[in-house]
């Protein structure tokens, strides 16, 4: 299976794959409770995320862009609000609506603060996202993409951190030696998430 760096002209297609893969993901059903708006705006959301990852991190994909993985490096694994705005998120309050925007910001802030408390200043890769076209699930695409990141981190003797809002993902990542580090619920919204860490080697 051929894995390559994602090129900028592939971002649109990759964002559509991620939107399909994450359509029922708890965080996005919370941010976009209306299914029609979620269907319309989730590709926009992921396009901006990929623009950000393209600028500050690394994105890998298959030759047909049926799977995507994106990470942030140890020296830039925290994205500022201004960096988000620079990469397409300026209209987020209008697209989400003010109430949902405030809720999303509360969630993002709590998740970021949790990571900072757990890892303190420890260098780590941030596994920001991994998604596969729903029509090609269980074909080994996700495993191949993930293995590339694991090997890179092992060569550099660096840990990898992720959080997931779906408990079903925990056993999947445990197969790749990620340990469950912490479980939390976002205050006010009762939205759970699971924090995982993979030590190098």
LOMAR-802170 format. One line per 3 residues: number of its first residue (from 1); their letters; for each residue x, y, z of N, C-alpha, C. Coordinates in Angstrom, 2 decimals, m for minus. Each point is the difference from the previous one (the first is absolute). Layout:
NUM> A> X Y Z X Y Z X Y Z | ...
END
This chain:
1> XXX> 0.84 m1.19 0.00 m0.84 1.19 0.00 0.88 1.25 0.00 | m0.19 0.86 m0.98 0.83 1.19 m0.12 m0.51 1.11 0.93 | 0.91 0.52 0.82 m0.32 1.10 0.91 0.87 1.19 m0.39
4> XXX> m0.61 1.15 m0.14 0.74 1.21 m0.37 m0.43 1.17 0.88 | 0.81 1.05 m0.02 m0.42 1.25 0.64 m1.19 0.56 m0.79 | m0.96 0.55 0.72 m1.14 0.62 m0.66 0.43 1.29 m0.67
7> XXX> m0.37 0.16 m1.28 0.29 1.24 m0.71 m1.15 0.98 0.20 | 0.30 1.26 m0.14 m1.00 1.03 0.28 m1.24 m0.15 m0.88 | 0.17 m0.41 m1.24 m1.15 m0.14 m0.89 m0.90 m1.18 0.39
10> XXX> 0.48 m0.86 0.93 m0.79 m1.15 0.45 m0.80 0.30 1.26 | 0.17 1.18 0.56 m0.64 0.32 1.28 m1.53 m0.08 m0.11 | m0.57 0.49 m1.07 m1.46 m0.03 m0.15 m0.53 m1.43 0.05
13> XXX> 0.62 m0.89 m0.76 m0.45 m1.40 0.00 0.22 m0.64 1.37 | 1.16 0.28 0.60 0.29 m0.56 1.31 m1.00 0.47 1.05 | m0.41 1.25 m0.08 m0.97 0.53 0.97 m1.35 m0.69 m0.16
16> XXX> m0.36 m0.37 m1.21 m1.26 m0.71 m0.22 0.06 m1.42 0.57 | 1.16 m0.64 m0.14 0.19 m1.33 0.58 m0.10 0.07 1.52 | 0.64 0.98 0.60 m0.04 0.15 1.46 m1.41 0.33 0.48
19> XXX> m0.71 0.85 m0.74 m1.37 0.35 0.38 m0.89 m1.23 0.01 | 0.18 m0.87 m0.98 m0.79 m1.23 m0.05 0.39 m0.94 1.13 | 1.30 m0.09 0.25 0.50 m0.90 1.03 m0.46 0.42 1.40
22> XXX> m0.05 1.30 0.25 m0.32 0.53 1.33 m1.44 0.52 0.11 | m0.85 m0.35 m0.94 m1.34 0.61 m0.02 m0.78 m0.25 1.29 | 0.11 m1.19 0.57 m0.74 m0.34 1.23 0.88 0.08 1.25
25> XXX> 1.15 0.58 m0.12 0.92 0.11 1.13 m0.61 0.94 1.05 | 0.02 m0.40 1.28 m0.70 0.77 1.04 0.33 1.49 0.04 | 1.27 0.35 m0.19 0.36 1.41 0.07 m0.71 0.80 m1.09
28> XXX> m0.10 m0.59 m1.20 m0.60 0.74 m1.11 m1.52 m0.02 0.02 | m0.59 m1.03 0.58 m1.45 0.05 0.18 m0.36 1.04 1.06 | 0.96 0.26 0.90 m0.20 1.04 1.01 0.17 1.39 m0.62
31> XXX> 1.04 0.19 m0.81 0.23 1.29 m0.63 m1.05 0.32 m1.06 | m0.42 m1.02 m0.73 m0.97 0.16 m1.10 m1.18 m0.93 0.26 | m0.87 0.33 0.95 m1.10 m0.90 0.35 m0.99 m0.24 m1.14
34> XXX> m0.14 0.96 m0.90 m0.89 m0.17 m1.15 0.74 m0.78 m1.10 | m0.54 m1.14 m0.40 0.69 m0.86 m0.95 0.23 0.67 m1.34 | m0.95 0.78 m0.46 0.16 0.66 m1.30 1.13 1.03 0.03
37> XXX> 0.08 0.75 1.09 1.08 0.97 0.12 1.35 m0.72 0.17 | m0.02 m1.11 0.72 1.23 m0.77 0.16 0.49 m0.52 m1.36 | m0.91 m0.52 m0.78 0.36 m0.51 m1.32 0.58 1.11 m0.88
40> XXX> m0.55 1.18 0.14 0.43 1.12 m0.84 1.32 0.59 0.47 | 0.17 0.13 1.32 1.13 0.76 0.53 1.17 m0.83 0.50 | m0.19 m1.30 0.22 1.12 m0.80 0.52 1.17 m0.06 m1.00
43> XXX> m0.23 m0.10 m1.30 1.15 0.09 m0.92 0.73 1.34 0.11 | m0.75 1.07 0.19 0.62 1.32 0.22 0.87 m0.02 1.24 | m0.51 m0.58 1.07 0.74 m0.07 1.26 1.31 m0.76 m0.20
46> XXX> m0.07 m1.16 m0.64 1.20 m0.80 m0.19 0.96 0.63 m1.00 | m0.53 0.73 m0.96 0.88 0.70 m0.93 0.88 1.01 0.75 | m0.59 0.70 0.95 0.76 0.95 0.80 0.99 m0.70 0.94
49> XXX> m0.44 m1.11 0.57 0.90 m0.79 0.85 1.21 m0.47 m0.81 | m0.25 m0.50 m1.21 1.09 m0.49 m0.83 0.90 1.14 m0.47 | m0.60 1.15 m0.27 0.83 1.18 m0.33 0.97 0.31 1.14
52> XXX> m0.51 m0.11 1.22 0.82 0.27 1.18 1.09 m1.06 0.16 | m0.41 m1.27 m0.14 0.98 m1.09 0.11 1.03 0.05 m1.11 | m0.43 0.41 m1.19 0.93 0.11 m1.13 1.06 1.06 0.28
55> XXX> m0.40 1.05 0.67 0.90 1.10 0.27 0.96 m0.29 1.16 | m0.49 m0.69 1.03 0.81 m0.15 1.20 0.42 m1.44 0.29 | m0.62 m0.97 m0.65 0.29 m1.39 0.31 0.26 m0.84 m1.22
58> XXX> m0.49 m1.24 0.03 0.18 m0.94 m1.09 m1.32 m0.71 m0.28 | m0.26 m0.24 m1.28 m1.20 m0.72 m0.41 0.42 m1.08 m0.99 | m0.46 m1.23 0.22 0.29 m1.10 m0.91 m1.31 m0.60 m0.50
61> XXX> 0.05 m0.55 m1.20 m1.20 m0.56 m0.60 0.38 m1.14 m0.93 | m1.01 m0.71 m0.47 0.19 m1.05 m0.99 m0.01 0.62 m1.39 | 0.37 m0.78 m0.99 0.07 0.51 m1.37 m1.36 0.51 m0.48
64> XXX> m1.08 m0.65 0.46 m1.34 0.42 m0.42 m0.70 0.88 1.03 | 0.74 0.45 1.00 m0.53 0.85 1.07 m1.23 m0.65 0.66 | 0.13 m1.29 0.29 m1.09 m0.70 0.68 0.20 m0.05 1.51
67> XXX> 1.17 0.43 0.45 0.28 0.08 1.43 0.95 1.16 0.25 | m0.12 0.60 1.18 0.79 1.18 0.33 0.41 m0.06 1.47 | 1.26 0.33 0.25 0.47 0.15 1.38 0.76 1.31 0.10
70> XXX> m0.21 0.74 1.08 0.69 1.27 0.14 0.45 0.21 1.44 | 1.21 0.52 0.11 0.64 0.16 1.30 0.60 1.39 0.12 | 0.28 0.39 1.24 0.75 1.21 0.29 1.28 m0.39 0.73
73> XXX> 1.11 0.67 m0.30 1.30 m0.40 0.54 0.23 0.50 1.42 | 1.01 m0.55 0.66 0.28 0.40 1.39 0.23 1.49 0.19 | 0.55 0.68 m1.02 0.30 1.42 0.17 m1.15 0.92 m0.42
76> XXX> m1.13 m0.58 m0.42 m1.16 0.83 m0.36 m1.27 m0.85 0.07 | m0.28 m0.54 1.18 m1.17 m0.87 0.12 m1.18 0.67 0.70 | 0.10 1.31 0.17 m1.10 0.78 0.57 m0.32 1.14 m0.96
79> XXX> m1.21 0.02 m0.54 m0.40 1.01 m0.97 m0.70 1.15 0.71 | 0.42 1.22 m0.28 m0.62 1.17 0.61 m1.28 0.39 m0.75 | m0.82 0.80 0.66 m1.22 0.47 m0.64 0.32 0.79 m1.26
82> XXX> 1.05 0.81 0.05 0.37 0.80 m1.17 0.44 m0.90 m1.17 | 0.70 m1.07 0.32 0.41 m0.94 m1.05 m1.21 m0.69 m0.62 | m1.00 m0.32 0.81 m1.24 m0.56 m0.55 m0.67 1.01 m0.93
85> XXX> m0.07 1.23 0.43 m0.64 1.04 m0.81 0.74 0.16 m1.33 | 1.31 m0.01 0.05 0.81 0.16 m1.21 m0.23 m1.12 m1.01 | m0.44 m1.14 0.49 m0.16 m1.16 m0.88 m1.45 m0.35 m0.31
88> XXX> m0.90 1.00 0.16 m1.35 m0.19 m0.52 m1.14 0.03 0.99 | 0.31 0.12 1.31 m1.07 m0.12 0.99 m0.63 1.34 0.41 | 0.26 1.05 m0.75 m0.53 1.32 0.36 m1.53 m0.01 0.08
91> XXX> m0.65 m0.75 m0.87 m1.47 0.02 m0.07 m0.66 m1.02 0.94 | 0.77 m0.64 0.83 m0.55 m1.05 0.87 m1.20 0.46 0.84 | 0.04 1.20 0.64 m1.17 0.41 0.79 m1.28 0.11 m0.85
94> XXX> 0.14 0.41 m1.25 m1.17 0.11 m0.87 m0.50 m1.37 m0.44 | 0.93 m0.88 m0.30 m0.37 m1.32 m0.51 m0.59 m0.88 1.10 | 0.62 0.00 1.17 m0.53 m0.81 1.10 m1.20 0.65 0.67
97> XXX> m0.08 1.31 m0.09 m0.97 0.72 0.82 0.66 0.35 1.31 | m0.37 1.14 0.57 0.72 0.49 1.17 m0.02 m1.00 1.16 | m1.16 m0.60 0.27 m0.11 m0.92 1.14 0.91 m1.22 m0.21
100> XXX> m0.07 m0.62 m1.17 0.84 m1.16 m0.26 1.47 0.37 m0.06 | 0.29 1.21 m0.46 1.39 0.44 m0.06 0.58 0.11 1.43 | m0.76 0.61 0.89 0.46 0.13 1.39 0.21 m1.38 0.61
103> XXX> m0.93 m0.92 m0.25 0.13 m1.36 0.53 1.25 m0.68 m0.57 | 0.23 0.18 m1.29 1.17 m0.63 m0.62 1.30 0.55 0.58 | 0.03 1.30 0.24 1.21 0.60 0.57 0.25 m0.49 1.42
106> XXX> m1.07 m0.17 0.77 0.14 m0.54 1.35 0.57 m1.41 m0.05 | m0.48 m0.78 m0.96 0.49 m1.38 m0.14 1.46 m0.02 m0.41 | 0.34 0.77 m1.01 1.38 0.01 m0.49 0.97 0.46 1.08
109> XXX> m0.40 1.00 0.75 0.87 0.52 1.06 0.23 m1.04 1.08 | m1.06 m0.69 0.40 0.13 m1.01 1.06 0.88 m1.16 m0.46 | m0.19 m0.43 m1.24 0.81 m1.10 m0.54 1.47 0.40 m0.06
112> XXX> 0.28 1.21 m0.45 1.39 0.48 m0.07 0.61 0.11 1.39 | m0.77 0.51 0.96 0.51 0.14 1.36 0.28 m1.36 0.63 | m0.85 m0.98 m0.32 0.20 m1.35 0.52 1.31 m0.59 m0.53
115> XXX> 0.25 0.18 m1.29 1.25 m0.51 m0.57 1.21 0.68 0.66 | m0.08 1.31 0.18 1.11 0.73 0.61 0.28 m0.50 1.42 | m1.06 m0.29 0.76 0.17 m0.48 1.37 0.60 m1.41 0.02
118> XXX> m0.45 m0.84 m0.94 0.47 m1.39 m0.02 1.46 m0.11 m0.42 | 0.37 0.78 m1.00 1.34 m0.14 m0.57 0.97 1.06 0.48 | m0.54 1.04 0.64 0.81 1.13 0.44 0.82 0.51 m1.19
121> XXX> 1.31 0.00 0.10 0.82 0.52 m1.11 0.68 m1.13 m0.78 | m0.48 m1.21 0.17 0.65 m1.13 m0.66 m0.17 0.07 m1.52 | 1.08 m0.09 m0.77 m0.13 0.00 m1.47 m0.81 m1.21 m0.48
124> XXX> m0.85 0.22 m0.98 m0.82 m1.09 m0.53 m0.56 0.37 m1.36 | m0.27 m1.03 m0.79 m0.80 0.19 m1.20 m1.47 m0.01 0.41 | m0.78 0.83 m0.65 m1.44 0.01 0.23 m0.68 m0.64 m1.21
127> XXX> m0.57 m1.16 0.22 m0.76 m0.66 m1.06 m1.36 0.67 m0.08 | m0.12 0.95 m0.91 m1.17 0.86 m0.07 m1.20 m0.72 m0.60 | 0.25 m0.87 m0.98 m1.12 m0.69 m0.60 0.41 m1.12 m0.93
130> XXX> m0.85 m1.01 m0.09 0.17 m1.13 m0.90 m1.38 m0.40 m0.50 | m0.20 0.04 m1.31 m1.30 m0.34 m0.55 0.14 m0.77 m1.30 | m0.96 m0.90 m0.23 m0.02 m0.84 m1.21 m1.39 0.08 m0.62
133> XXX> m0.04 0.02 m1.30 m1.27 m0.04 m0.73 m0.84 m1.14 0.55 | m1.24 0.27 0.45 m0.84 m1.06 0.57 m0.18 m1.20 m0.93 | 0.09 0.22 m1.29 m0.13 m1.11 m0.96 1.24 m0.88 m0.07
136> XXX> 1.07 0.45 0.65 1.25 m0.77 m0.04 0.52 m0.33 1.39 | m0.91 m0.03 0.97 0.39 m0.39 1.34 0.41 m1.48 0.02 | 0.87 m0.35 0.92 0.47 m1.37 0.21 0.78 m0.53 m1.20
139> XXX> 0.67 0.89 m0.72 0.86 m0.42 m1.12 1.46 0.22 0.33 | 0.30 0.44 1.22 1.38 0.19 0.41 0.55 1.39 m0.25 | m0.84 0.90 m0.52 0.47 1.34 m0.31 0.40 0.74 1.28
142> XXX> m0.88 m0.03 0.98 0.29 0.70 1.25 1.25 m0.52 0.67 | 0.15 m1.32 0.02 1.17 m0.61 0.64 1.28 0.40 m0.71 | m0.03 0.04 m1.32 1.19 0.37 m0.77 0.39 1.45 0.24
145> XXX> m0.99 0.88 0.01 0.27 1.41 0.27 0.55 0.19 1.40 | m0.61 m0.67 0.96 0.43 0.14 1.39 1.41 m0.54 0.20 | 0.31 m1.11 m0.65 1.32 m0.60 0.17 1.11 0.95 m0.43
148> XXX> m0.26 0.79 m1.03 0.98 0.98 m0.46 0.35 0.99 1.11 | m1.03 0.47 0.70 0.20 0.96 1.09 0.71 m0.65 1.19 | m0.38 m1.24 0.31 0.62 m0.70 1.12 1.49 m0.19 m0.24
151> XXX> 0.35 m0.40 m1.20 1.41 m0.24 m0.31 0.80 1.30 0.05 | m0.59 1.06 m0.48 0.68 1.31 0.04 0.26 0.42 1.45 | m1.02 m0.13 0.84 0.15 0.39 1.41 1.02 m0.89 0.71
154> XXX> 0.01 m1.30 m0.33 0.97 m0.91 0.61 1.43 0.38 m0.39 | 0.20 0.34 m1.28 1.34 0.39 m0.44 0.49 1.24 0.76 | m0.93 0.88 0.32 0.35 1.25 0.68 m0.11 m0.12 1.52
157> XXX> m0.36 m1.20 0.47 m0.14 m0.26 1.44 m0.96 1.01 0.65 | m1.16 0.18 m0.65 m0.97 0.99 0.44 m1.37 m0.65 0.21 | m0.68 0.40 1.04 m1.34 m0.54 0.29 m1.03 0.60 m0.96
160> XXX> m1.13 m0.68 m0.10 m1.14 0.47 m0.80 m1.22 0.09 0.91 | m0.69 1.11 m0.07 m1.20 0.23 0.82 m1.20 0.16 m0.92 | m1.14 m0.48 0.47 m1.27 0.24 m0.69 m1.11 0.04 1.02
163> XXX> m1.11 0.61 m0.41 m1.22 m0.16 0.76 m1.11 m0.40 m0.96 | m0.94 m0.78 0.50 m1.13 m0.42 m0.80 m1.28 0.23 0.78 | m1.05 0.40 m0.70 m1.30 0.20 0.63 m0.89 m1.22 m0.14
166> XXX> 0.56 m1.08 m0.53 m0.75 m1.25 m0.15 0.72 m1.12 0.74 | m0.65 m0.58 0.97 0.61 m1.07 0.78 0.32 m1.21 m0.87 | m0.73 m0.16 m1.10 0.24 m1.13 m0.90 1.40 0.05 m0.62
169> XXX> 0.60 1.19 m0.04 1.33 0.13 m0.59 1.11 m0.44 0.93 | m0.29 m0.09 1.29 1.04 m0.31 0.99 0.64 m1.37 m0.28 | m0.78 m1.08 m0.17 0.63 m1.30 m0.27 0.81 m0.02 m1.30
172> XXX> m0.45 0.77 m0.98 0.74 0.06 m1.28 1.41 0.52 0.23 | 0.11 1.12 0.71 1.33 0.58 0.22 0.82 m0.80 1.01 | m0.67 m0.70 0.90 0.74 m0.85 0.93 0.75 m1.10 m0.74
175> XXX> m0.51 m0.43 m1.14 0.69 m1.01 m0.80 1.35 0.51 m0.48 | 0.14 1.31 m0.08 1.25 0.60 m0.46 0.80 0.60 1.15 | m0.24 m0.55 1.21 0.77 0.32 1.20 m0.25 1.42 0.52
178> XXX> m1.14 0.56 m0.32 m0.43 1.22 0.69 m0.62 m0.42 1.33 | 0.37 0.69 1.05 m0.57 m0.26 1.33 m1.05 1.06 0.32 | m1.06 m0.43 0.64 m1.03 0.95 0.45 0.56 0.78 1.18
181> XXX> 0.17 1.28 m0.20 0.66 0.86 0.98 m1.00 0.64 0.95 | m1.16 0.37 m0.55 m0.94 0.79 0.79 m1.36 m0.02 m0.69 | m1.05 0.03 0.78 m1.36 0.15 m0.52 m0.63 1.20 0.68
184> XXX> m0.67 0.83 m0.79 m0.58 1.22 0.56 m1.33 0.31 m0.67 | m0.75 0.91 0.62 m1.23 0.53 m0.60 0.10 1.52 m0.01 | m0.37 0.57 m1.11 0.05 1.45 m0.13 m1.08 0.62 0.89
187> XXX> 0.37 0.88 0.91 m0.97 0.61 0.90 m1.14 0.68 m0.75 | m1.17 m0.03 0.60 m1.22 0.62 m0.53 m0.66 m0.82 m1.11 | 0.84 m0.67 m0.82 m0.56 m0.67 m1.17 m0.01 m1.52 0.11
190> XXX> 0.63 m0.54 1.04 m0.02 m1.45 0.25 0.49 m0.78 m1.21 | 0.99 0.54 m0.69 0.53 m0.64 m1.20 1.30 m0.71 0.37 | 0.01 m1.35 m0.01 1.20 m0.71 0.44 1.06 m0.09 m1.10
193> XXX> 1.24 m0.14 0.42 1.08 m0.29 m0.93 1.08 m0.80 0.71 | 0.78 m0.71 m0.80 1.00 m0.91 0.51 1.37 0.44 m0.51 | 0.97 0.13 0.90 1.34 0.47 m0.33 0.96 m1.20 0.00
196> XXX> 0.79 m0.11 m1.06 0.87 m1.16 m0.16 1.42 0.45 m0.35 | 0.96 m0.80 0.42 1.41 0.31 m0.24 0.73 m1.26 m0.40 | 0.83 0.12 m1.02 0.85 m1.10 m0.42 1.45 0.38 0.23
199> XXX> 0.68 m0.79 0.82 1.41 0.23 0.25 0.81 m0.48 m1.20 | 1.13 0.63 m0.29 0.80 m0.43 m1.14 0.58 m1.40 0.19 | 0.11 m0.73 m1.10 0.58 m1.32 0.05 m1.00 m1.09 0.33
END
